[in-house]
Amino acid sequence: VKEGCIKPLCDLLLCADPMIVTVCLEGLENILKVGLAEMNTGTAVGDFNQYAQLVEEAEGLEKIENLRSHDDNGISEKAVEILETYWSSRVIGRGR
């Protein structure tokens, strides 16, 4: 994360290759898990998931939201899982 991997991972969510999109989603999910763990242990900067904020700043949230309607069920399910886990208050009421 210190090397700036979030923006490239978010940019690759637009790739036509489902395998690349899947790997990027998994990578972002792992980064978001670390942010959540830091929040839960009190080691986070502030009272929010700083990595979720970085994903938003990299336009990743919108891209993940768009993947909810991806043709590949695995991708759409992973996108929904990430949104519900890390942005649940923002996605309530939004359809797939």
C-alpha positions as CSV (number, residue, x, y, z in Angstrom):
1,V,0.0,0.0,0.0
2,K,2.9,2.3,0.8
3,E,4.1,1.8,-2.8
4,G,0.8,3.1,-4.2
5,C,-0.9,-0.2,-5.3
6,I,-4.5,0.8,-4.6
7,K,-4.9,3.1,-7.7
8,P,-3.5,0.6,-10.2
9,L,-5.7,-2.2,-8.7
10,C,-8.7,0.0,-9.0
11,D,-7.9,0.9,-12.6
12,L,-7.5,-2.7,-13.5
13,L,-11.1,-3.4,-12.4
14,L,-12.1,-2.1,-15.8
15,C,-10.1,-4.8,-17.6
16,A,-12.0,-7.1,-19.9
17,D,-10.2,-10.2,-18.6
18,P,-12.3,-11.7,-15.7
19,M,-9.2,-13.3,-14.1
20,I,-7.5,-10.0,-13.8
21,V,-10.6,-8.4,-12.3
22,T,-11.0,-11.2,-9.9
23,V,-7.4,-11.0,-8.7
24,C,-7.7,-7.2,-8.3
25,L,-10.9,-7.6,-6.2
26,E,-9.2,-10.1,-4.0
27,G,-6.2,-7.8,-3.6
28,L,-8.4,-4.9,-2.7
29,E,-10.4,-7.1,-0.3
30,N,-7.2,-8.1,1.5
31,I,-6.1,-4.5,1.8
32,L,-9.5,-3.5,3.2
33,K,-9.3,-6.4,5.7
34,V,-6.1,-4.9,7.1
35,G,-7.8,-1.6,7.5
36,L,-10.7,-3.2,9.3
37,A,-8.3,-5.1,11.6
38,E,-6.5,-1.8,12.3
39,M,-9.8,-0.2,13.3
40,N,-10.7,-3.2,15.5
41,T,-7.3,-3.1,17.3
42,G,-7.2,0.6,17.7
43,T,-4.1,1.0,15.5
44,A,-5.9,2.8,12.7
45,V,-5.4,6.5,12.0
46,G,-8.8,7.9,13.0
47,D,-12.0,5.9,13.5
48,F,-12.4,4.8,9.9
49,N,-10.9,2.3,7.5
50,Q,-8.2,4.4,5.9
51,Y,-7.8,1.9,3.1
52,A,-11.5,2.2,2.2
53,Q,-11.0,5.9,1.9
54,L,-8.0,5.4,-0.4
55,V,-10.1,3.1,-2.6
56,E,-12.7,5.7,-2.8
57,E,-10.2,8.4,-3.7
58,A,-8.9,6.1,-6.4
59,E,-12.4,5.9,-7.9
60,G,-12.5,2.2,-6.8
61,L,-15.8,2.4,-5.0
62,E,-17.7,3.4,-8.1
63,K,-15.9,0.7,-10.1
64,I,-16.7,-2.0,-7.5
65,E,-20.4,-0.9,-7.5
66,N,-20.5,-1.2,-11.3
67,L,-19.1,-4.8,-11.0
68,R,-22.3,-5.8,-9.2
69,S,-23.8,-6.3,-12.6
70,H,-20.8,-8.0,-14.2
71,D,-21.6,-11.0,-16.5
72,D,-19.3,-13.2,-14.4
73,N,-21.2,-14.3,-11.3
74,G,-18.1,-14.8,-9.3
75,I,-17.1,-11.2,-9.9
76,S,-20.5,-9.8,-9.2
77,E,-20.8,-11.8,-6.0
78,K,-17.3,-10.7,-4.8
79,A,-18.2,-7.1,-5.6
80,V,-21.4,-7.3,-3.5
81,E,-19.5,-9.0,-0.7
82,I,-16.9,-6.3,-0.6
83,L,-19.5,-3.5,-0.7
84,E,-21.6,-5.0,2.0
85,T,-18.6,-5.6,4.2
86,Y,-16.8,-2.3,3.9
87,W,-19.4,0.2,2.7
88,S,-22.6,-1.3,4.0
89,S,-24.1,2.0,5.0
90,R,-23.5,3.4,1.5
91,V,-24.9,0.5,-0.5
92,I,-28.2,-0.1,1.4
93,G,-31.1,0.3,-1.0
94,R,-29.0,0.2,-4.1
95,G,-29.9,-2.6,-6.5
96,R,-27.6,-4.9,-8.4
